[in-house]
Amino acid sequence: MLSQGENSVHSSLMGCSTRNLLQAWSTRNIQTGKDKASKRLTLQQAIDSRDALAKFILLQEKESLIFDLKDELGKSSDGERFQV
């Protein structure tokens, strides 16, 4: 798993406490109707959950970067837009 320092960096980037981040990675909250239950994940399930979240975040960052690049490349030197 990650070191305490790495967990602290990740949680600060996500705007939550390290404790909340670790809890999110190690448990699954289930709600059926009005009933709520919390299930502890196995180590492999926790790793899979962490990896899925990382892939999602990286995909969002990539799409944002591509959008920004297309936006910047679509501007001429005088600030007018042209089609890319």
mmCIF file of the N, C-alpha and C atoms, coordinates in Angstrom:
data_MODEL
# 
_entry.id   MODEL 
# 
loop_
_atom_site.group_PDB 
_atom_site.id 
_atom_site.type_symbol 
_atom_site.label_atom_id 
_atom_site.label_alt_id 
_atom_site.label_comp_id 
_atom_site.label_asym_id 
_atom_site.label_entity_id 
_atom_site.label_seq_id 
_atom_site.pdbx_PDB_ins_code 
_atom_site.Cartn_x 
_atom_site.Cartn_y 
_atom_site.Cartn_z 
_atom_site.occupancy 
_atom_site.B_iso_or_equiv 
_atom_site.pdbx_formal_charge 
_atom_site.auth_seq_id 
_atom_site.auth_comp_id 
_atom_site.auth_asym_id 
_atom_site.auth_atom_id 
_atom_site.pdbx_PDB_model_num 
ATOM 1   N N  . MET A 1 1  ? 0.842   -1.177 0.000   1.00 0.00 ? 1  MET A N  1 
ATOM 2   C CA . MET A 1 1  ? 0.000   0.000  0.000   1.00 0.00 ? 1  MET A CA 1 
ATOM 3   C C  . MET A 1 1  ? 0.892   1.247  0.000   1.00 0.00 ? 1  MET A C  1 
ATOM 4   N N  . LEU A 1 2  ? 0.272   2.408  0.158   1.00 0.00 ? 2  LEU A N  1 
ATOM 5   C CA . LEU A 1 2  ? 0.993   3.673  0.100   1.00 0.00 ? 2  LEU A CA 1 
ATOM 6   C C  . LEU A 1 2  ? 1.547   4.052  1.464   1.00 0.00 ? 2  LEU A C  1 
ATOM 7   N N  . SER A 1 3  ? 2.605   4.850  1.462   1.00 0.00 ? 3  SER A N  1 
ATOM 8   C CA . SER A 1 3  ? 3.164   5.343  2.720   1.00 0.00 ? 3  SER A CA 1 
ATOM 9   C C  . SER A 1 3  ? 2.253   6.431  3.290   1.00 0.00 ? 3  SER A C  1 
ATOM 10  N N  . GLN A 1 4  ? 2.464   6.757  4.558   1.00 0.00 ? 4  GLN A N  1 
ATOM 11  C CA . GLN A 1 4  ? 1.663   7.787  5.215   1.00 0.00 ? 4  GLN A CA 1 
ATOM 12  C C  . GLN A 1 4  ? 1.795   9.121  4.487   1.00 0.00 ? 4  GLN A C  1 
ATOM 13  N N  . GLY A 1 5  ? 3.009   9.447  4.031   1.00 0.00 ? 5  GLY A N  1 
ATOM 14  C CA . GLY A 1 5  ? 3.227   10.695 3.307   1.00 0.00 ? 5  GLY A CA 1 
ATOM 15  C C  . GLY A 1 5  ? 2.487   10.736 1.985   1.00 0.00 ? 5  GLY A C  1 
ATOM 16  N N  . GLU A 1 6  ? 2.496   9.607  1.260   1.00 0.00 ? 6  GLU A N  1 
ATOM 17  C CA . GLU A 1 6  ? 1.779   9.539  -0.017  1.00 0.00 ? 6  GLU A CA 1 
ATOM 18  C C  . GLU A 1 6  ? 0.276   9.661  0.201   1.00 0.00 ? 6  GLU A C  1 
ATOM 19  N N  . ASN A 1 7  ? -0.225  9.000  1.246   1.00 0.00 ? 7  ASN A N  1 
ATOM 20  C CA . ASN A 1 7  ? -1.652  9.107  1.562   1.00 0.00 ? 7  ASN A CA 1 
ATOM 21  C C  . ASN A 1 7  ? -2.025  10.548 1.883   1.00 0.00 ? 7  ASN A C  1 
ATOM 22  N N  . SER A 1 8  ? -1.159  11.243 2.588   1.00 0.00 ? 8  SER A N  1 
ATOM 23  C CA . SER A 1 8  ? -1.424  12.636 2.952   1.00 0.00 ? 8  SER A CA 1 
ATOM 24  C C  . SER A 1 8  ? -1.485  13.521 1.710   1.00 0.00 ? 8  SER A C  1 
ATOM 25  N N  . VAL A 1 9  ? -0.570  13.301 0.780   1.00 0.00 ? 9  VAL A N  1 
ATOM 26  C CA . VAL A 1 9  ? -0.557  14.085 -0.465  1.00 0.00 ? 9  VAL A CA 1 
ATOM 27  C C  . VAL A 1 9  ? -1.831  13.821 -1.263  1.00 0.00 ? 9  VAL A C  1 
ATOM 28  N N  . HIS A 1 10 ? -2.184  12.545 -1.411  1.00 0.00 ? 10 HIS A N  1 
ATOM 29  C CA . HIS A 1 10 ? -3.379  12.200 -2.184  1.00 0.00 ? 10 HIS A CA 1 
ATOM 30  C C  . HIS A 1 10 ? -4.639  12.769 -1.550  1.00 0.00 ? 10 HIS A C  1 
ATOM 31  N N  . SER A 1 11 ? -4.754  12.662 -0.241  1.00 0.00 ? 11 SER A N  1 
ATOM 32  C CA . SER A 1 11 ? -5.960  13.168 0.415   1.00 0.00 ? 11 SER A CA 1 
ATOM 33  C C  . SER A 1 11 ? -6.049  14.688 0.306   1.00 0.00 ? 11 SER A C  1 
ATOM 34  N N  . SER A 1 12 ? -4.928  15.391 0.406   1.00 0.00 ? 12 SER A N  1 
ATOM 35  C CA . SER A 1 12 ? -4.978  16.844 0.283   1.00 0.00 ? 12 SER A CA 1 
ATOM 36  C C  . SER A 1 12 ? -5.352  17.259 -1.137  1.00 0.00 ? 12 SER A C  1 
ATOM 37  N N  . LEU A 1 13 ? -4.883  16.525 -2.140  1.00 0.00 ? 13 LEU A N  1 
ATOM 38  C CA . LEU A 1 13 ? -5.258  16.826 -3.522  1.00 0.00 ? 13 LEU A CA 1 
ATOM 39  C C  . LEU A 1 13 ? -6.744  16.591 -3.763  1.00 0.00 ? 13 LEU A C  1 
ATOM 40  N N  . MET A 1 14 ? -7.322  15.625 -3.047  1.00 0.00 ? 14 MET A N  1 
ATOM 41  C CA . MET A 1 14 ? -8.737  15.317 -3.221  1.00 0.00 ? 14 MET A CA 1 
ATOM 42  C C  . MET A 1 14 ? -9.618  16.116 -2.273  1.00 0.00 ? 14 MET A C  1 
ATOM 43  N N  . GLY A 1 15 ? -9.017  16.886 -1.372  1.00 0.00 ? 15 GLY A N  1 
ATOM 44  C CA . GLY A 1 15 ? -9.790  17.733 -0.472  1.00 0.00 ? 15 GLY A CA 1 
ATOM 45  C C  . GLY A 1 15 ? -10.484 16.972 0.651   1.00 0.00 ? 15 GLY A C  1 
ATOM 46  N N  . CYS A 1 16 ? -9.851  15.913 1.127   1.00 0.00 ? 16 CYS A N  1 
ATOM 47  C CA . CYS A 1 16 ? -10.428 15.157 2.239   1.00 0.00 ? 16 CYS A CA 1 
ATOM 48  C C  . CYS A 1 16 ? -9.324  14.787 3.216   1.00 0.00 ? 16 CYS A C  1 
ATOM 49  N N  . SER A 1 17 ? -9.724  14.247 4.355   1.00 0.00 ? 17 SER A N  1 
ATOM 50  C CA . SER A 1 17 ? -8.726  13.832 5.331   1.00 0.00 ? 17 SER A CA 1 
ATOM 51  C C  . SER A 1 17 ? -8.132  12.487 4.921   1.00 0.00 ? 17 SER A C  1 
ATOM 52  N N  . THR A 1 18 ? -6.929  12.207 5.406   1.00 0.00 ? 18 THR A N  1 
ATOM 53  C CA . THR A 1 18 ? -6.286  10.921 5.128   1.00 0.00 ? 18 THR A CA 1 
ATOM 54  C C  . THR A 1 18 ? -7.148  9.783  5.643   1.00 0.00 ? 18 THR A C  1 
ATOM 55  N N  . ARG A 1 19 ? -7.748  9.962  6.808   1.00 0.00 ? 19 ARG A N  1 
ATOM 56  C CA . ARG A 1 19 ? -8.606  8.928  7.390   1.00 0.00 ? 19 ARG A CA 1 
ATOM 57  C C  . ARG A 1 19 ? -9.796  8.622  6.481   1.00 0.00 ? 19 ARG A C  1 
ATOM 58  N N  . ASN A 1 20 ? -10.444 9.665  5.960   1.00 0.00 ? 20 ASN A N  1 
ATOM 59  C CA . ASN A 1 20 ? -11.584 9.463  5.060   1.00 0.00 ? 20 ASN A CA 1 
ATOM 60  C C  . ASN A 1 20 ? -11.166 8.776  3.766   1.00 0.00 ? 20 ASN A C  1 
ATOM 61  N N  . LEU A 1 21 ? -9.999  9.134  3.246   1.00 0.00 ? 21 LEU A N  1 
ATOM 62  C CA . LEU A 1 21 ? -9.512  8.512  2.024   1.00 0.00 ? 21 LEU A CA 1 
ATOM 63  C C  . LEU A 1 21 ? -9.249  7.023  2.242   1.00 0.00 ? 21 LEU A C  1 
ATOM 64  N N  . LEU A 1 22 ? -8.572  6.694  3.330   1.00 0.00 ? 22 LEU A N  1 
ATOM 65  C CA . LEU A 1 22 ? -8.283  5.291  3.628   1.00 0.00 ? 22 LEU A CA 1 
ATOM 66  C C  . LEU A 1 22 ? -9.568  4.501  3.851   1.00 0.00 ? 22 LEU A C  1 
ATOM 67  N N  . GLN A 1 23 ? -10.533 5.121  4.504   1.00 0.00 ? 23 GLN A N  1 
ATOM 68  C CA . GLN A 1 23 ? -11.820 4.458  4.734   1.00 0.00 ? 23 GLN A CA 1 
ATOM 69  C C  . GLN A 1 23 ? -12.538 4.231  3.399   1.00 0.00 ? 23 GLN A C  1 
ATOM 70  N N  . ALA A 1 24 ? -12.480 5.201  2.512   1.00 0.00 ? 24 ALA A N  1 
ATOM 71  C CA . ALA A 1 24 ? -13.124 5.054  1.203   1.00 0.00 ? 24 ALA A CA 1 
ATOM 72  C C  . ALA A 1 24 ? -12.483 3.932  0.397   1.00 0.00 ? 24 ALA A C  1 
ATOM 73  N N  . TRP A 1 25 ? -11.173 3.761  0.538   1.00 0.00 ? 25 TRP A N  1 
ATOM 74  C CA . TRP A 1 25 ? -10.472 2.711  -0.187  1.00 0.00 ? 25 TRP A CA 1 
ATOM 75  C C  . TRP A 1 25 ? -10.669 1.334  0.425   1.00 0.00 ? 25 TRP A C  1 
ATOM 76  N N  . SER A 1 26 ? -11.035 1.260  1.701   1.00 0.00 ? 26 SER A N  1 
ATOM 77  C CA . SER A 1 26 ? -11.079 -0.044 2.366   1.00 0.00 ? 26 SER A CA 1 
ATOM 78  C C  . SER A 1 26 ? -12.487 -0.529 2.700   1.00 0.00 ? 26 SER A C  1 
ATOM 79  N N  . THR A 1 27 ? -13.510 0.287  2.482   1.00 0.00 ? 27 THR A N  1 
ATOM 80  C CA . THR A 1 27 ? -14.883 -0.123 2.767   1.00 0.00 ? 27 THR A CA 1 
ATOM 81  C C  . THR A 1 27 ? -15.791 0.228  1.604   1.00 0.00 ? 27 THR A C  1 
ATOM 82  N N  . ARG A 1 28 ? -16.894 -0.460 1.558   1.00 0.00 ? 28 ARG A N  1 
ATOM 83  C CA . ARG A 1 28 ? -17.913 -0.163 0.551   1.00 0.00 ? 28 ARG A CA 1 
ATOM 84  C C  . ARG A 1 28 ? -19.218 0.073  1.291   1.00 0.00 ? 28 ARG A C  1 
ATOM 85  N N  . ASN A 1 29 ? -19.844 1.217  1.052   1.00 0.00 ? 29 ASN A N  1 
ATOM 86  C CA . ASN A 1 29 ? -21.122 1.536  1.674   1.00 0.00 ? 29 ASN A CA 1 
ATOM 87  C C  . ASN A 1 29 ? -22.249 1.113  0.742   1.00 0.00 ? 29 ASN A C  1 
ATOM 88  N N  . ILE A 1 30 ? -23.196 0.381  1.284   1.00 0.00 ? 30 ILE A N  1 
ATOM 89  C CA . ILE A 1 30 ? -24.306 -0.158 0.500   1.00 0.00 ? 30 ILE A CA 1 
ATOM 90  C C  . ILE A 1 30 ? -25.608 0.347  1.104   1.00 0.00 ? 30 ILE A C  1 
ATOM 91  N N  . GLN A 1 31 ? -26.504 0.839  0.253   1.00 0.00 ? 31 GLN A N  1 
ATOM 92  C CA . GLN A 1 31 ? -27.805 1.306  0.721   1.00 0.00 ? 31 GLN A CA 1 
ATOM 93  C C  . GLN A 1 31 ? -28.894 0.608  -0.076  1.00 0.00 ? 31 GLN A C  1 
ATOM 94  N N  . THR A 1 32 ? -29.805 -0.030 0.636   1.00 0.00 ? 32 THR A N  1 
ATOM 95  C CA . THR A 1 32 ? -30.975 -0.659 0.016   1.00 0.00 ? 32 THR A CA 1 
ATOM 96  C C  . THR A 1 32 ? -32.204 -0.111 0.718   1.00 0.00 ? 32 THR A C  1 
ATOM 97  N N  . GLY A 1 33 ? -32.958 0.676  -0.001  1.00 0.00 ? 33 GLY A N  1 
ATOM 98  C CA . GLY A 1 33 ? -34.110 1.321  0.624   1.00 0.00 ? 33 GLY A CA 1 
ATOM 99  C C  . GLY A 1 33 ? -33.641 2.282  1.698   1.00 0.00 ? 33 GLY A C  1 
ATOM 100 N N  . LYS A 1 34 ? -34.108 2.086  2.916   1.00 0.00 ? 34 LYS A N  1 
ATOM 101 C CA . LYS A 1 34 ? -33.707 2.941  4.037   1.00 0.00 ? 34 LYS A CA 1 
ATOM 102 C C  . LYS A 1 34 ? -32.561 2.343  4.842   1.00 0.00 ? 34 LYS A C  1 
ATOM 103 N N  . ASP A 1 35 ? -32.203 1.097  4.531   1.00 0.00 ? 35 ASP A N  1 
ATOM 104 C CA . ASP A 1 35 ? -31.136 0.413  5.259   1.00 0.00 ? 35 ASP A CA 1 
ATOM 105 C C  . ASP A 1 35 ? -29.779 0.745  4.663   1.00 0.00 ? 35 ASP A C  1 
ATOM 106 N N  . LYS A 1 36 ? -28.803 0.945  5.528   1.00 0.00 ? 36 LYS A N  1 
ATOM 107 C CA . LYS A 1 36 ? -27.429 1.203  5.106   1.00 0.00 ? 36 LYS A CA 1 
ATOM 108 C C  . LYS A 1 36 ? -26.522 0.184  5.764   1.00 0.00 ? 36 LYS A C  1 
ATOM 109 N N  . ALA A 1 37 ? -25.526 -0.262 5.017   1.00 0.00 ? 37 ALA A N  1 
ATOM 110 C CA . ALA A 1 37 ? -24.550 -1.206 5.564   1.00 0.00 ? 37 ALA A CA 1 
ATOM 111 C C  . ALA A 1 37 ? -23.176 -0.833 5.042   1.00 0.00 ? 37 ALA A C  1 
ATOM 112 N N  . SER A 1 38 ? -22.163 -1.144 5.822   1.00 0.00 ? 38 SER A N  1 
ATOM 113 C CA . SER A 1 38 ? -20.791 -0.898 5.438   1.00 0.00 ? 38 SER A CA 1 
ATOM 114 C C  . SER A 1 38 ? -20.063 -2.237 5.397   1.00 0.00 ? 38 SER A C  1 
ATOM 115 N N  . LYS A 1 39 ? -19.368 -2.504 4.287   1.00 0.00 ? 39 LYS A N  1 
ATOM 116 C CA . LYS A 1 39 ? -18.685 -3.780 4.107   1.00 0.00 ? 39 LYS A CA 1 
ATOM 117 C C  . LYS A 1 39 ? -17.192 -3.529 3.937   1.00 0.00 ? 39 LYS A C  1 
ATOM 118 N N  . ARG A 1 40 ? -16.386 -4.226 4.715   1.00 0.00 ? 40 ARG A N  1 
ATOM 119 C CA . ARG A 1 40 ? -14.930 -4.103 4.572   1.00 0.00 ? 40 ARG A CA 1 
ATOM 120 C C  . ARG A 1 40 ? -14.491 -4.854 3.330   1.00 0.00 ? 40 ARG A C  1 
ATOM 121 N N  . LEU A 1 41 ? -13.580 -4.256 2.588   1.00 0.00 ? 41 LEU A N  1 
ATOM 122 C CA . LEU A 1 41 ? -13.067 -4.868 1.373   1.00 0.00 ? 41 LEU A CA 1 
ATOM 123 C C  . LEU A 1 41 ? -11.844 -5.722 1.685   1.00 0.00 ? 41 LEU A C  1 
ATOM 124 N N  . THR A 1 42 ? -11.643 -6.759 0.875   1.00 0.00 ? 42 THR A N  1 
ATOM 125 C CA . THR A 1 42 ? -10.406 -7.525 0.972   1.00 0.00 ? 42 THR A CA 1 
ATOM 126 C C  . THR A 1 42 ? -9.278  -6.652 0.432   1.00 0.00 ? 42 THR A C  1 
ATOM 127 N N  . LEU A 1 43 ? -8.049  -7.058 0.649   1.00 0.00 ? 43 LEU A N  1 
ATOM 128 C CA . LEU A 1 43 ? -6.911  -6.292 0.152   1.00 0.00 ? 43 LEU A CA 1 
ATOM 129 C C  . LEU A 1 43 ? -6.983  -6.142 -1.364  1.00 0.00 ? 43 LEU A C  1 
ATOM 130 N N  . GLN A 1 44 ? -7.309  -7.213 -2.074  1.00 0.00 ? 44 GLN A N  1 
ATOM 131 C CA . GLN A 1 44 ? -7.386  -7.147 -3.531  1.00 0.00 ? 44 GLN A CA 1 
ATOM 132 C C  . GLN A 1 44 ? -8.514  -6.218 -3.981  1.00 0.00 ? 44 GLN A C  1 
ATOM 133 N N  . GLN A 1 45 ? -9.662  -6.266 -3.310  1.00 0.00 ? 45 GLN A N  1 
ATOM 134 C CA . GLN A 1 45 ? -10.767 -5.376 -3.661  1.00 0.00 ? 45 GLN A CA 1 
ATOM 135 C C  . GLN A 1 45 ? -10.387 -3.923 -3.417  1.00 0.00 ? 45 GLN A C  1 
ATOM 136 N N  . ALA A 1 46 ? -9.659  -3.658 -2.324  1.00 0.00 ? 46 ALA A N  1 
ATOM 137 C CA . ALA A 1 46 ? -9.220  -2.290 -2.020  1.00 0.00 ? 46 ALA A CA 1 
ATOM 138 C C  . ALA A 1 46 ? -8.240  -1.794 -3.076  1.00 0.00 ? 46 ALA A C  1 
ATOM 139 N N  . ILE A 1 47 ? -7.324  -2.655 -3.496  1.00 0.00 ? 47 ILE A N  1 
ATOM 140 C CA . ILE A 1 47 ? -6.363  -2.286 -4.541  1.00 0.00 ? 47 ILE A CA 1 
ATOM 141 C C  . ILE A 1 47 ? -7.099  -2.004 -5.847  1.00 0.00 ? 47 ILE A C  1 
ATOM 142 N N  . ASP A 1 48 ? -8.055  -2.860 -6.197  1.00 0.00 ? 48 ASP A N  1 
ATOM 143 C CA . ASP A 1 48 ? -8.836  -2.653 -7.430  1.00 0.00 ? 48 ASP A CA 1 
ATOM 144 C C  . ASP A 1 48 ? -9.618  -1.347 -7.368  1.00 0.00 ? 48 ASP A C  1 
ATOM 145 N N  . SER A 1 49 ? -10.181 -1.035 -6.207  1.00 0.00 ? 49 SER A N  1 
ATOM 146 C CA . SER A 1 49 ? -10.938 0.207  -6.027  1.00 0.00 ? 49 SER A CA 1 
ATOM 147 C C  . SER A 1 49 ? -10.022 1.416  -6.190  1.00 0.00 ? 49 SER A C  1 
ATOM 148 N N  . ARG A 1 50 ? -8.853  1.360  -5.578  1.00 0.00 ? 50 ARG A N  1 
ATOM 149 C CA . ARG A 1 50 ? -7.875  2.445  -5.693  1.00 0.00 ? 50 ARG A CA 1 
ATOM 150 C C  . ARG A 1 50 ? -7.451  2.641  -7.137  1.00 0.00 ? 50 ARG A C  1 
ATOM 151 N N  . ASP A 1 51 ? -7.163  1.538  -7.836  1.00 0.00 ? 51 ASP A N  1 
ATOM 152 C CA . ASP A 1 51 ? -6.715  1.616  -9.224  1.00 0.00 ? 51 ASP A CA 1 
ATOM 153 C C  . ASP A 1 51 ? -7.804  2.168  -10.137 1.00 0.00 ? 51 ASP A C  1 
ATOM 154 N N  . ALA A 1 52 ? -9.059  1.770  -9.895  1.00 0.00 ? 52 ALA A N  1 
ATOM 155 C CA . ALA A 1 52 ? -10.170 2.280  -10.703 1.00 0.00 ? 52 ALA A CA 1 
ATOM 156 C C  . ALA A 1 52 ? -10.329 3.784  -10.505 1.00 0.00 ? 52 ALA A C  1 
ATOM 157 N N  . LEU A 1 53 ? -10.205 4.241  -9.272  1.00 0.00 ? 53 LEU A N  1 
ATOM 158 C CA . LEU A 1 53 ? -10.298 5.673  -8.991  1.00 0.00 ? 53 LEU A CA 1 
ATOM 159 C C  . LEU A 1 53 ? -9.154  6.425  -9.672  1.00 0.00 ? 53 LEU A C  1 
ATOM 160 N N  . ALA A 1 54 ? -7.944  5.873  -9.609  1.00 0.00 ? 54 ALA A N  1 
ATOM 161 C CA . ALA A 1 54 ? -6.792  6.520  -10.242 1.00 0.00 ? 54 ALA A CA 1 
ATOM 162 C C  . ALA A 1 54 ? -6.980  6.619  -11.754 1.00 0.00 ? 54 ALA A C  1 
ATOM 163 N N  . LYS A 1 55 ? -7.482  5.553  -12.376 1.00 0.00 ? 55 LYS A N  1 
ATOM 164 C CA . LYS A 1 55 ? -7.727  5.575  -13.823 1.00 0.00 ? 55 LYS A CA 1 
ATOM 165 C C  . LYS A 1 55 ? -8.764  6.627  -14.188 1.00 0.00 ? 55 LYS A C  1 
ATOM 166 N N  . PHE A 1 56 ? -9.818  6.718  -13.385 1.00 0.00 ? 56 PHE A N  1 
ATOM 167 C CA . PHE A 1 56 ? -10.859 7.709  -13.639 1.00 0.00 ? 56 PHE A CA 1 
ATOM 168 C C  . PHE A 1 56 ? -10.290 9.128  -13.546 1.00 0.00 ? 56 PHE A C  1 
ATOM 169 N N  . ILE A 1 57 ? -9.521  9.391  -12.495 1.00 0.00 ? 57 ILE A N  1 
ATOM 170 C CA . ILE A 1 57 ? -8.945  10.732 -12.310 1.00 0.00 ? 57 ILE A CA 1 
ATOM 171 C C  . ILE A 1 57 ? -7.998  11.070 -13.457 1.00 0.00 ? 57 ILE A C  1 
ATOM 172 N N  . LEU A 1 58 ? -7.153  10.126 -13.845 1.00 0.00 ? 58 LEU A N  1 
ATOM 173 C CA . LEU A 1 58 ? -6.217  10.380 -14.946 1.00 0.00 ? 58 LEU A CA 1 
ATOM 174 C C  . LEU A 1 58 ? -6.950  10.621 -16.260 1.00 0.00 ? 58 LEU A C  1 
ATOM 175 N N  . LEU A 1 59 ? -8.018  9.891  -16.510 1.00 0.00 ? 59 LEU A N  1 
ATOM 176 C CA . LEU A 1 59 ? -8.805  10.094 -17.725 1.00 0.00 ? 59 LEU A CA 1 
ATOM 177 C C  . LEU A 1 59 ? -9.423  11.493 -17.742 1.00 0.00 ? 59 LEU A C  1 
ATOM 178 N N  . GLN A 1 60 ? -9.956  11.927 -16.598 1.00 0.00 ? 60 GLN A N  1 
ATOM 179 C CA . GLN A 1 60 ? -10.542 13.265 -16.515 1.00 0.00 ? 60 GLN A CA 1 
ATOM 180 C C  . GLN A 1 60 ? -9.482  14.341 -16.752 1.00 0.00 ? 60 GLN A C  1 
ATOM 181 N N  . GLU A 1 61 ? -8.306  14.156 -16.174 1.00 0.00 ? 61 GLU A N  1 
ATOM 182 C CA . GLU A 1 61 ? -7.222  15.123 -16.365 1.00 0.00 ? 61 GLU A CA 1 
ATOM 183 C C  . GLU A 1 61 ? -6.782  15.161 -17.827 1.00 0.00 ? 61 GLU A C  1 
ATOM 184 N N  . LYS A 1 62 ? -6.693  13.994 -18.451 1.00 0.00 ? 62 LYS A N  1 
ATOM 185 C CA . LYS A 1 62 ? -6.297  13.923 -19.859 1.00 0.00 ? 62 LYS A CA 1 
ATOM 186 C C  . LYS A 1 62 ? -7.314  14.649 -20.734 1.00 0.00 ? 62 LYS A C  1 
ATOM 187 N N  . GLU A 1 63 ? -8.601  14.395 -20.505 1.00 0.00 ? 63 GLU A N  1 
ATOM 188 C CA . GLU A 1 63 ? -9.636  15.055 -21.302 1.00 0.00 ? 63 GLU A CA 1 
ATOM 189 C C  . GLU A 1 63 ? -9.608  16.569 -21.103 1.00 0.00 ? 63 GLU A C  1 
ATOM 190 N N  . SER A 1 64 ? -9.366  17.002 -19.879 1.00 0.00 ? 64 SER A N  1 
ATOM 191 C CA . SER A 1 64 ? -9.287  18.435 -19.594 1.00 0.00 ? 64 SER A CA 1 
ATOM 192 C C  . SER A 1 64 ? -8.088  19.060 -20.304 1.00 0.00 ? 64 SER A C  1 
ATOM 193 N N  . LEU A 1 65 ? -6.962  18.373 -20.279 1.00 0.00 ? 65 LEU A N  1 
ATOM 194 C CA . LEU A 1 65 ? -5.752  18.862 -20.942 1.00 0.00 ? 65 LEU A CA 1 
ATOM 195 C C  . LEU A 1 65 ? -5.966  18.959 -22.453 1.00 0.00 ? 65 LEU A C  1 
ATOM 196 N N  . ILE A 1 66 ? -6.567  17.939 -23.037 1.00 0.00 ? 66 ILE A N  1 
ATOM 197 C CA . ILE A 1 66 ? -6.838  17.954 -24.476 1.00 0.00 ? 66 ILE A CA 1 
ATOM 198 C C  . ILE A 1 66 ? -7.774  19.103 -24.828 1.00 0.00 ? 66 ILE A C  1 
ATOM 199 N N  . PHE A 1 67 ? -8.805  19.311 -24.035 1.00 0.00 ? 67 PHE A N  1 
ATOM 200 C CA . PHE A 1 67 ? -9.739  20.414 -24.277 1.00 0.00 ? 67 PHE A CA 1 
ATOM 201 C C  . PHE A 1 67 ? -9.002  21.752 -24.236 1.00 0.00 ? 67 PHE A C  1 
ATOM 202 N N  . ASP A 1 68 ? -8.163  21.938 -23.200 1.00 0.00 ? 68 ASP A N  1 
ATOM 203 C CA . ASP A 1 68 ? -7.414  23.191 -23.067 1.00 0.00 ? 68 ASP A CA 1 
ATOM 204 C C  . ASP A 1 68 ? -6.450  23.393 -24.239 1.00 0.00 ? 68 ASP A C  1 
ATOM 205 N N  . LEU A 1 69 ? -5.780  22.325 -24.659 1.00 0.00 ? 69 LEU A N  1 
ATOM 206 C CA . LEU A 1 69 ? -4.849  22.439 -25.784 1.00 0.00 ? 69 LEU A CA 1 
ATOM 207 C C  . LEU A 1 69 ? -5.584  22.798 -27.071 1.00 0.00 ? 69 LEU A C  1 
ATOM 208 N N  . LYS A 1 70 ? -6.706  22.139 -27.322 1.00 0.00 ? 70 LYS A N  1 
ATOM 209 C CA . LYS A 1 70 ? -7.485  22.455 -28.521 1.00 0.00 ? 70 LYS A CA 1 
ATOM 210 C C  . LYS A 1 70 ? -7.970  23.897 -28.481 1.00 0.00 ? 70 LYS A C  1 
ATOM 211 N N  . ASP A 1 71 ? -8.361  24.350 -27.296 1.00 0.00 ? 71 ASP A N  1 
ATOM 212 C CA . ASP A 1 71 ? -8.819  25.725 -27.146 1.00 0.00 ? 71 ASP A CA 1 
ATOM 213 C C  . ASP A 1 71 ? -7.688  26.703 -27.451 1.00 0.00 ? 71 ASP A C  1 
ATOM 214 N N  . GLU A 1 72 ? -6.498  26.438 -26.916 1.00 0.00 ? 72 GLU A N  1 
ATOM 215 C CA . GLU A 1 72 ? -5.361  27.332 -27.159 1.00 0.00 ? 72 GLU A CA 1 
ATOM 216 C C  . GLU A 1 72 ? -4.895  27.274 -28.606 1.00 0.00 ? 72 GLU A C  1 
ATOM 217 N N  . LEU A 1 73 ? -4.875  26.081 -29.197 1.00 0.00 ? 73 LEU A N  1 
ATOM 218 C CA . LEU A 1 73 ? -4.438  25.955 -30.595 1.00 0.00 ? 73 LEU A CA 1 
ATOM 219 C C  . LEU A 1 73 ? -5.446  26.573 -31.547 1.00 0.00 ? 73 LEU A C  1 
ATOM 220 N N  . GLY A 1 74 ? -6.684  26.711 -31.097 1.00 0.00 ? 74 GLY A N  1 
ATOM 221 C CA . GLY A 1 74 ? -7.725  27.277 -31.939 1.00 0.00 ? 74 GLY A CA 1 
ATOM 222 C C  . GLY A 1 74 ? -7.700  28.790 -31.999 1.00 0.00 ? 74 GLY A C  1 
ATOM 223 N N  . LYS A 1 75 ? -6.787  29.432 -31.299 1.00 0.00 ? 75 LYS A N  1 
ATOM 224 C CA . LYS A 1 75 ? -6.692  30.901 -31.299 1.00 0.00 ? 75 LYS A CA 1 
ATOM 225 C C  . LYS A 1 75 ? -5.529  31.333 -32.179 1.00 0.00 ? 75 LYS A C  1 
ATOM 226 N N  . SER A 1 76 ? -5.739  32.395 -32.954 1.00 0.00 ? 76 SER A N  1 
ATOM 227 C CA . SER A 1 76 ? -4.640  32.950 -33.752 1.00 0.00 ? 76 SER A CA 1 
ATOM 228 C C  . SER A 1 76 ? -3.834  33.894 -32.861 1.00 0.00 ? 76 SER A C  1 
ATOM 229 N N  . SER A 1 77 ? -2.761  34.415 -33.379 1.00 0.00 ? 77 SER A N  1 
ATOM 230 C CA . SER A 1 77 ? -1.896  35.282 -32.582 1.00 0.00 ? 77 SER A CA 1 
ATOM 231 C C  . SER A 1 77 ? -2.580  36.581 -32.169 1.00 0.00 ? 77 SER A C  1 
ATOM 232 N N  . ASP A 1 78 ? -3.598  37.031 -32.930 1.00 0.00 ? 78 ASP A N  1 
ATOM 233 C CA . ASP A 1 78 ? -4.301  38.256 -32.549 1.00 0.00 ? 78 ASP A CA 1 
ATOM 234 C C  . ASP A 1 78 ? -5.525  37.973 -31.676 1.00 0.00 ? 78 ASP A C  1 
ATOM 235 N N  . GLY A 1 79 ? -5.665  36.709 -31.224 1.00 0.00 ? 79 GLY A N  1 
ATOM 236 C CA . GLY A 1 79 ? -6.759  36.366 -30.319 1.00 0.00 ? 79 GLY A CA 1 
ATOM 237 C C  . GLY A 1 79 ? -8.007  35.863 -30.979 1.00 0.00 ? 79 GLY A C  1 
ATOM 238 N N  . GLU A 1 80 ? -8.058  35.940 -32.328 1.00 0.00 ? 80 GLU A N  1 
ATOM 239 C CA . GLU A 1 80 ? -9.238  35.448 -33.032 1.00 0.00 ? 80 GLU A CA 1 
ATOM 240 C C  . GLU A 1 80 ? -9.138  33.926 -33.162 1.00 0.00 ? 80 GLU A C  1 
ATOM 241 N N  . ARG A 1 81 ? -10.309 33.298 -33.214 1.00 0.00 ? 81 ARG A N  1 
ATOM 242 C CA . ARG A 1 81 ? -10.356 31.846 -33.269 1.00 0.00 ? 81 ARG A CA 1 
ATOM 243 C C  . ARG A 1 81 ? -10.364 31.372 -34.725 1.00 0.00 ? 81 ARG A C  1 
ATOM 244 N N  . PHE A 1 82 ? -9.752  30.225 -34.951 1.00 0.00 ? 82 PHE A N  1 
ATOM 245 C CA . PHE A 1 82 ? -9.870  29.556 -36.231 1.00 0.00 ? 82 PHE A CA 1 
ATOM 246 C C  . PHE A 1 82 ? -10.072 28.060 -35.976 1.00 0.00 ? 82 PHE A C  1 
ATOM 247 N N  . GLN A 1 83 ? -10.634 27.373 -36.940 1.00 0.00 ? 83 GLN A N  1 
ATOM 248 C CA . GLN A 1 83 ? -10.991 25.964 -36.777 1.00 0.00 ? 83 GLN A CA 1 
ATOM 249 C C  . GLN A 1 83 ? -9.741  25.095 -36.821 1.00 0.00 ? 83 GLN A C  1 
ATOM 250 N N  . VAL A 1 84 ? -9.644  24.139 -35.881 1.00 0.00 ? 84 VAL A N  1 
ATOM 251 C CA . VAL A 1 84 ? -8.509  23.206 -35.847 1.00 0.00 ? 84 VAL A CA 1 
ATOM 252 C C  . VAL A 1 84 ? -8.921  21.919 -36.501 1.00 0.00 ? 84 VAL A C  1 
# 
